[in-house]
Amino acid sequence: MSDAENLKKAFEGMQQRFKPGTVDKDQVVYFSFGEGPGEKYTMWIGPQKCEIKEGKHVENADNFLKTSPDLFIQMITGKYKPGAMDFFKGKIKAKDPFALQGLFKAFGA
């Protein structure tokens, strides 16, 4: 399976596992995993909703996550818990790393 196919499957799974009430406010999160087709996603998430679309649909997201497809999939499946060094070394880039941790809880990771 290609990275794009794996990402699509991962985001579909996230939408199905979404737990209402785990996020306290509406926000938009942009995900970038590369420059190829199927490697960018936008998520609108709030206390009662989660909508995910392929592509970049906003200019100024509340948060963003840039990393490799493999690392992202490990993170959302609970196989990898990112630490401060991942951000310092640039393996993972985010506007607000702490908010991302809360975000992943909304999907059981």
Secondary structure, DSSP 8 states (H G I E B T S, - for coil): --HHHHHHHHHHHHHHH--TTS--S-EEEEEE--SSTT-EEEEEE-SS-EEEEES---SS-SEEEE--HHHHHHHHTTS----HHHHHTTSSEES-HHHHHHHHHTTT-
